[in-house]
Amino acid sequence: MRIALLFEFGTLLGGERSMLAAIDEITGRTFEVLALAPPGGPLAVALRERGIEHVPFPFRDDTGKRLPLDDLRAELIALVARLRPDVLHANSLATGRLSGAVAPDLRCACVAHLRDISRHSAAALRDLAQNHLMLAVSRATRTFHIAQGLPADRIRVLYNGVDCETFQPRPPTGALRRELGLPADAFLILNVGQIGLRKGQDVLAAAAGNAEIGVRNAESADESALPTPHSALRPRHYLIVGERYSAKRESIEFERSIAHTFEAAGIGDRLHRLGYRDDVPRLMNEADLLVHAAHQEPLGRVLLEAAASGLPIVATDVGGTREILTDGESARLVPPGDPAALAQAIAELHADRALRAQFATAARQRILDRFTIQRSATALAAVWQELVDTRPDGLLT
């Protein structure tokens, strides 16, 4: 069975990493996988390392401007006719719109992955709806798109999975603290994700300021009822892993505002911008807490990875997050856009080592029960097999 994967970007963000992880698990089965993707970038390197056939398919010209939709359609139709895949799998909403637009002209099954929760134009919805099947990464994502007008009978939930061997609890070595020149008792708060408004790093920055002010104000208060007295708490340091990809002015200003907020709170030296890192599993084993302040999250891959790693989590209660984590049982969930609530949750977990351990254990078990890469890859393979087995009288007409 021949599967053609369609990618819009040459990056290795959540969507690309989730698909490649599934492909790694499926390797050796009855699938021949090839990728239609931009010619360069980290994704191209990852495809080459895996021995996956890479057919260059740029969505943008040399200046970064998106190519006209009609040109993309014509090129995709020609490529599919030449490559003759059994299934064309679009790995994002944008590529799903393209695969849907050409689906009536192809002699293969078209499936689109719904990895975002965002509003679409009527034209985009019409194109998406022409795919033979759509896969939503969470129930929240499926519900949202049905409300947008996509057909419920052609949207299924297929959770992303995480490699629980790569991401697993390990004792910290102290290497990250040494790398950053931090004291051995530094309390490391990790944030991982693309730098941008949707991921809420500005809320984390405001919460960090609130939390530090709270510690200072409490130093003279009665500490007898606290699990750990404020005066004995390890100093907090905030590690932000990720890059800004947007060149828009508001995105640039957003990134600058993060450092400004830390500086204004008098804790500029507590912010550590690590940029892109390829050792996230190690970082999660070295950190004490993951804070994910996203305004929207269909099914946060970083949450799956942190939970599998046994890293305690504070996250916003948005999108599919509560399908992974339960407030008070496996994480602390707070409302989005609320720095005060986020600060309170950070302070709570900072002061209560036993609660951190409780959350870490429960979250890891949840991943093992529902979100392993083996489970996700098996479900994906079954979808592809079903699409082919039902031709021409089932999904394909």
VEXDREN-2710 file (C-alpha; in Angstrom, 1 decimal):
% VEXDREN-2710
k/r/px/py/pz
1/MET/0.0/0.0/0.0
2/ARG/1.4/3.4/-1.1
3/ILE/0.8/6.4/1.2
4/ALA/1.7/9.9/0.2
5/LEU/2.0/12.4/3.0
6/LEU/1.4/16.1/2.2
7/PHE/3.2/18.7/4.3
8/GLU/3.0/22.5/4.0
9/PHE/6.1/23.5/6.0
10/GLY/9.7/22.2/6.2
11/THR/9.7/22.6/10.0
12/LEU/9.6/19.9/12.7
13/LEU/6.8/21.3/14.9
14/GLY/4.1/19.3/16.7
15/GLY/2.2/18.1/13.6
16/GLU/5.3/17.0/11.7
17/ARG/6.8/15.3/14.7
18/SER/3.6/13.5/15.5
19/MET/3.3/12.1/12.0
20/LEU/7.0/11.0/11.8
21/ALA/6.7/9.3/15.2
22/ALA/3.8/7.3/13.9
23/ILE/5.6/6.5/10.7
24/ASP/8.6/5.2/12.7
25/GLU/6.3/2.8/14.5
26/ILE/4.6/1.7/11.3
27/THR/7.8/1.0/9.5
28/GLY/8.1/-2.6/8.5
29/ARG/4.3/-3.1/7.9
30/THR/2.7/-3.3/4.5
31/PHE/3.0/0.5/3.8
32/GLU/5.3/2.3/1.4
33/VAL/5.4/5.9/2.6
34/LEU/6.6/8.9/0.6
35/ALA/6.4/12.6/1.4
36/LEU/5.3/15.6/-0.7
37/ALA/7.0/18.5/1.2
38/PRO/9.0/21.7/0.8
39/PRO/12.5/20.9/-0.5
40/GLY/14.5/22.1/2.5
41/GLY/14.4/22.5/6.2
42/PRO/14.5/20.2/9.3
43/LEU/11.7/18.0/7.9
44/ALA/13.7/17.2/4.8
45/VAL/16.6/16.2/7.0
46/ALA/14.3/14.0/9.1
47/LEU/12.8/12.3/6.0
48/ARG/16.3/11.6/4.6
49/GLU/17.4/10.1/7.9
50/ARG/14.5/7.7/7.8
51/GLY/14.9/6.8/4.2
52/ILE/11.5/8.2/3.2
53/GLU/11.2/9.2/-0.4
54/HIS/10.9/13.0/-0.5
55/VAL/9.2/14.6/-3.5
56/PRO/9.7/18.4/-3.4
57/PHE/6.4/20.2/-3.2
58/PRO/6.8/23.9/-2.3
59/PHE/3.8/25.8/-1.1
60/ARG/5.7/29.1/-1.3
61/ASP/8.0/30.8/-3.8
62/ASP/11.6/31.9/-3.1
63/THR/10.4/35.1/-1.4
64/GLY/8.1/33.2/1.0
65/LYS/4.9/34.2/-0.7
66/ARG/2.3/31.5/-0.9
67/LEU/1.8/30.1/-4.4
68/PRO/-1.7/30.5/-6.0
69/LEU/-4.1/27.8/-5.0
70/ASP/-4.9/26.9/-8.6
71/ASP/-1.2/26.4/-9.3
72/LEU/-0.9/24.1/-6.2
73/ARG/-3.9/22.2/-7.3
74/ALA/-2.6/21.5/-10.8
75/GLU/0.8/20.5/-9.4
76/LEU/-0.7/18.1/-6.9
77/ILE/-3.0/16.5/-9.4
78/ALA/0.0/15.9/-11.7
79/LEU/2.2/14.5/-8.9
80/VAL/-0.5/12.1/-7.7
81/ALA/-1.1/10.9/-11.2
82/ARG/2.6/10.1/-11.6
83/LEU/3.2/8.7/-8.1
84/ARG/-0.1/6.7/-7.9
85/PRO/-0.5/6.5/-4.1
86/ASP/-3.4/4.6/-2.6
87/VAL/-3.9/7.3/0.0
88/LEU/-3.1/11.0/0.1
89/HIS/-2.8/12.1/3.7
90/ALA/-2.8/15.8/4.3
91/ASN/-1.0/16.5/7.6
92/SER/-2.6/19.9/8.4
93/LEU/-5.7/22.0/7.9
94/ALA/-4.1/24.0/5.0
95/THR/-2.9/20.8/3.2
96/GLY/-6.3/19.3/4.0
97/ARG/-8.0/22.1/2.1
98/LEU/-5.7/21.4/-0.8
99/SER/-6.3/17.6/-0.8
100/GLY/-10.0/18.2/-0.5
101/ALA/-10.0/20.6/-3.4
102/VAL/-8.4/18.0/-5.7
103/ALA/-10.1/14.9/-4.3
104/PRO/-12.8/14.7/-7.1
105/ASP/-10.0/14.6/-9.7
106/LEU/-7.9/11.9/-8.0
107/ARG/-8.0/8.1/-8.1
108/CYS/-6.9/7.7/-4.5
109/ALA/-8.4/8.2/-1.0
110/CYS/-7.9/11.6/0.5
111/VAL/-7.6/12.1/4.3
112/ALA/-7.0/15.3/6.2
113/HIS/-5.6/15.8/9.7
114/LEU/-7.3/18.4/11.8
115/ARG/-4.6/19.6/14.1
116/ASP/-5.9/23.1/14.9
117/ILE/-8.9/24.8/16.4
118/SER/-9.4/27.9/14.2
119/ARG/-12.2/29.4/12.2
120/HIS/-12.4/28.9/8.4
121/SER/-13.9/30.6/5.5
122/ALA/-16.9/29.0/3.7
123/ALA/-14.6/28.2/0.8
124/ALA/-12.1/26.4/3.0
125/LEU/-14.9/24.4/4.6
126/ARG/-16.1/23.3/1.2
127/ASP/-12.7/22.2/0.2
128/LEU/-12.1/20.3/3.5
129/ALA/-15.4/18.6/3.3
130/GLN/-14.5/16.9/0.0
131/ASN/-11.9/14.8/1.7
132/HIS/-13.1/11.2/2.1
133/LEU/-12.2/11.3/5.8
134/MET/-10.9/13.8/8.4
135/LEU/-8.9/12.9/11.6
136/ALA/-9.3/15.2/14.6
137/VAL/-6.6/15.1/17.2
138/SER/-9.1/15.4/20.1
139/ARG/-12.8/15.3/20.8
140/ALA/-12.7/19.1/21.3
141/THR/-11.2/19.5/17.8
142/ARG/-13.9/17.3/16.3
143/THR/-16.7/19.1/18.1
144/PHE/-15.3/22.5/17.0
145/HIS/-15.2/21.5/13.3
146/ILE/-18.6/19.9/13.3
147/ALA/-19.9/23.2/14.7
148/GLN/-18.2/25.0/11.8
149/GLY/-20.2/22.9/9.4
150/LEU/-18.0/19.9/8.5
151/PRO/-19.8/16.6/8.2
152/ALA/-19.8/14.7/11.5
153/ASP/-19.9/11.3/9.9
154/ARG/-16.5/11.9/8.2
155/ILE/-14.6/13.2/11.2
156/ARG/-13.0/10.7/13.6
157/VAL/-10.9/11.3/16.7
158/LEU/-7.3/9.9/16.4
159/TYR/-5.2/10.9/19.3
160/ASN/-1.5/11.7/18.8
161/GLY/0.8/9.3/20.6
162/VAL/4.1/9.8/22.4
163/ASP/7.2/7.5/22.5
164/CYS/7.2/6.5/26.2
165/GLU/10.8/5.1/25.9
166/THR/12.2/8.4/24.7
167/PHE/10.0/10.4/27.1
168/GLN/10.2/8.7/30.4
169/PRO/11.1/9.6/34.0
170/ARG/14.8/9.8/34.7
171/PRO/16.8/11.2/37.6
172/PRO/18.0/14.8/36.9
173/THR/21.8/15.0/36.4
174/GLY/22.2/18.7/37.0
175/ALA/23.7/19.1/33.5
176/LEU/21.2/21.8/32.5
177/ARG/21.8/23.9/35.6
178/ARG/25.6/23.7/35.0
179/GLU/25.1/24.6/31.3
180/LEU/23.1/27.7/32.3
181/GLY/25.4/28.6/35.2
182/LEU/22.6/28.2/37.7
183/PRO/22.8/27.0/41.3
184/ALA/22.2/23.4/42.1
185/ASP/19.1/24.2/44.0
186/ALA/17.5/26.3/41.2
187/PHE/13.8/25.4/40.6
188/LEU/13.5/25.1/36.8
189/ILE/10.1/26.0/35.2
190/LEU/10.0/24.8/31.6
191/ASN/7.9/26.2/28.7
192/VAL/8.2/24.6/25.3
193/GLY/6.5/25.8/22.1
194/GLN/6.6/28.1/19.2
195/ILE/6.9/31.7/20.3
196/GLY/3.5/33.4/19.6
197/LEU/0.3/34.7/21.0
198/ARG/-1.5/31.4/20.9
199/LYS/1.0/29.7/23.1
200/GLY/0.6/32.4/25.8
201/GLN/4.2/33.1/26.8
202/ASP/3.1/36.6/27.6
203/VAL/0.8/35.2/30.2
204/LEU/3.6/33.1/31.7
205/ALA/5.8/36.2/31.9
206/ALA/3.0/38.1/33.8
207/ALA/2.4/35.1/36.0
208/ALA/6.1/34.9/36.8
209/GLY/6.1/38.4/38.0
210/ASN/3.0/37.9/40.1
211/ALA/4.5/34.7/41.6
212/GLU/7.8/36.3/42.5
213/ILE/5.9/39.3/44.1
214/GLY/3.8/36.8/46.1
215/VAL/6.9/35.1/47.4
216/ARG/8.4/38.4/48.6
217/ASN/5.1/39.5/50.2
218/ALA/4.8/36.1/52.0
219/GLU/8.3/36.0/53.4
220/SER/7.1/37.9/56.6
221/ALA/3.8/36.0/56.8
222/ASP/3.0/33.0/59.0
223/GLU/4.4/30.0/57.1
224/SER/3.4/27.3/59.6
225/ALA/0.6/25.9/57.4
226/LEU/2.7/25.7/54.2
227/PRO/4.1/22.3/52.9
228/THR/7.3/24.2/52.3
229/PRO/7.9/27.6/53.9
230/HIS/8.4/30.4/51.4
231/SER/11.7/31.3/53.0
232/ALA/12.9/27.7/52.2
233/LEU/11.7/27.6/48.6
234/ARG/14.3/27.1/45.9
235/PRO/14.8/30.1/43.5
236/ARG/12.6/29.9/40.4
237/HIS/14.1/30.1/36.9
238/TYR/12.0/30.2/33.8
239/LEU/13.3/28.3/30.7
240/ILE/11.5/29.1/27.4
241/VAL/12.3/26.7/24.6
242/GLY/11.2/27.5/21.1
243/GLU/11.4/30.1/18.3
244/ARG/9.3/32.7/16.7
245/TYR/8.6/31.8/13.1
246/SER/6.3/34.7/12.1
247/ALA/8.0/37.8/10.7
248/LYS/4.9/40.0/11.4
249/ARG/5.5/43.2/13.4
250/GLU/3.0/42.1/16.1
251/SER/4.8/38.8/16.5
252/ILE/8.2/40.5/16.9
253/GLU/6.7/42.9/19.5
254/PHE/5.1/40.0/21.3
255/GLU/8.4/38.3/21.6
256/ARG/10.1/41.4/22.9
257/SER/7.3/41.9/25.4
258/ILE/8.2/38.7/27.2
259/ALA/11.6/39.8/28.2
260/HIS/10.3/43.3/29.0
261/THR/7.8/41.8/31.5
262/PHE/10.4/39.8/33.3
263/GLU/12.7/42.9/33.4
264/ALA/9.9/45.1/34.7
265/ALA/9.2/42.6/37.5
266/GLY/12.9/42.7/38.5
267/ILE/13.5/39.1/37.5
268/GLY/15.1/39.5/34.1
269/ASP/18.0/37.3/35.3
270/ARG/15.5/34.5/35.9
271/LEU/14.5/34.2/32.3
272/HIS/16.5/31.9/30.0
273/ARG/15.7/31.8/26.3
274/LEU/17.0/28.5/25.0
275/GLY/15.7/28.8/21.4
276/TYR/15.3/25.6/19.4
277/ARG/16.5/22.5/21.2
278/ASP/16.7/18.9/19.9
279/ASP/17.2/17.5/23.4
280/VAL/13.7/18.2/24.8
281/PRO/13.5/14.7/26.5
282/ARG/16.6/15.6/28.5
283/LEU/15.3/19.0/29.3
284/MET/12.1/17.5/30.7
285/ASN/14.1/15.2/32.9
286/GLU/16.1/18.2/34.3
287/ALA/13.2/20.5/34.9
288/ASP/11.0/20.6/38.0
289/LEU/7.7/21.9/36.4
290/LEU/6.2/22.4/33.0
291/VAL/4.0/25.5/32.5
292/HIS/1.9/25.6/29.4
293/ALA/-0.1/28.8/29.2
294/ALA/-1.7/28.4/25.7
295/HIS/-4.9/30.2/24.8
296/GLN/-5.9/27.3/22.6
297/GLU/-4.5/23.8/22.3
298/PRO/-6.2/21.1/20.2
299/LEU/-4.1/18.4/21.9
300/GLY/-0.7/19.7/23.1
301/ARG/2.1/17.5/22.1
302/VAL/4.3/19.1/24.8
303/LEU/1.8/18.0/27.4
304/LEU/1.9/14.4/26.2
305/GLU/5.7/14.5/26.3
306/ALA/5.9/16.1/29.7
307/ALA/3.4/13.7/31.2
308/ALA/5.2/10.7/29.8
309/SER/8.5/12.2/31.2
310/GLY/7.0/12.4/34.7
311/LEU/7.3/16.2/34.7
312/PRO/4.6/17.9/36.8
313/ILE/2.4/20.2/34.8
314/VAL/0.5/23.4/35.1
315/ALA/-1.6/24.1/32.0
316/THR/-4.5/26.1/30.8
317/ASP/-7.8/24.3/30.6
318/VAL/-8.4/24.8/26.8
319/GLY/-9.2/22.6/23.8
320/GLY/-8.3/19.0/24.3
321/THR/-6.1/19.4/27.3
322/ARG/-8.6/17.9/29.7
323/GLU/-8.7/14.8/27.5
324/ILE/-5.1/14.3/28.6
325/LEU/-5.0/15.7/32.1
326/THR/-7.4/16.0/35.0
327/ASP/-7.3/19.0/37.3
328/GLY/-6.2/18.1/40.9
329/GLU/-5.5/14.5/39.8
330/SER/-2.7/14.6/37.2
331/ALA/-2.1/18.3/36.8
332/ARG/-3.2/21.8/37.8
333/LEU/-5.4/23.3/35.1
334/VAL/-6.2/27.0/35.2
335/PRO/-8.3/29.4/33.0
336/PRO/-6.5/30.8/29.9
337/GLY/-5.3/34.4/29.9
338/ASP/-5.3/34.6/33.7
339/PRO/-1.8/35.4/35.1
340/ALA/-3.0/35.5/38.7
341/ALA/-4.5/32.0/38.5
342/LEU/-1.4/30.8/36.7
343/ALA/0.9/32.4/39.3
344/GLN/-1.1/30.8/42.1
345/ALA/-0.8/27.3/40.5
346/ILE/2.9/27.8/40.0
347/ALA/3.3/28.8/43.6
348/GLU/1.3/25.8/44.8
349/LEU/3.3/23.3/42.9
350/HIS/6.6/25.0/43.8
351/ALA/5.8/24.7/47.5
352/ASP/4.3/21.1/47.5
353/ARG/6.8/18.4/46.5
354/ALA/4.4/15.6/47.3
355/LEU/1.7/17.1/45.0
356/ARG/4.2/17.4/42.2
357/ALA/5.0/13.7/42.6
358/GLN/1.3/12.7/42.7
359/PHE/0.6/14.6/39.5
360/ALA/3.7/13.2/37.8
361/THR/2.8/9.6/38.6
362/ALA/-0.9/9.9/37.6
363/ALA/-0.1/11.8/34.3
364/ARG/2.5/9.2/33.3
365/GLN/0.0/6.4/33.9
366/ARG/-2.6/8.3/31.8
367/ILE/-0.2/8.4/28.9
368/LEU/0.6/4.7/29.2
369/ASP/-3.1/3.9/29.2
370/ARG/-4.3/6.1/26.3
371/PHE/-1.6/8.0/24.4
372/THR/1.3/5.7/23.5
373/ILE/2.8/6.0/20.0
374/GLN/2.0/2.3/19.5
375/ARG/-1.7/2.9/20.0
376/SER/-1.8/6.0/17.8
377/ALA/0.2/4.4/15.0
378/THR/-1.9/1.2/15.0
379/ALA/-5.1/3.4/14.7
380/LEU/-3.5/5.4/11.9
381/ALA/-2.6/2.2/10.0
382/ALA/-6.1/0.9/10.4
383/VAL/-7.5/4.1/8.9
384/TRP/-5.3/3.8/5.9
385/GLN/-6.2/0.1/5.4
386/GLU/-9.9/0.8/5.7
387/LEU/-9.7/3.6/3.1
388/VAL/-8.1/1.2/0.6
389/ASP/-10.4/-1.8/1.5
390/THR/-13.6/0.2/1.0
391/ARG/-12.7/1.2/-2.6
392/PRO/-14.7/1.8/-4.7
393/ASP/-18.0/1.2/-2.9
394/GLY/-17.3/2.6/0.5
395/LEU/-15.8/6.0/1.3
396/LEU/-14.5/6.4/-2.3
397/THR/-17.1/7.1/-5.0
END
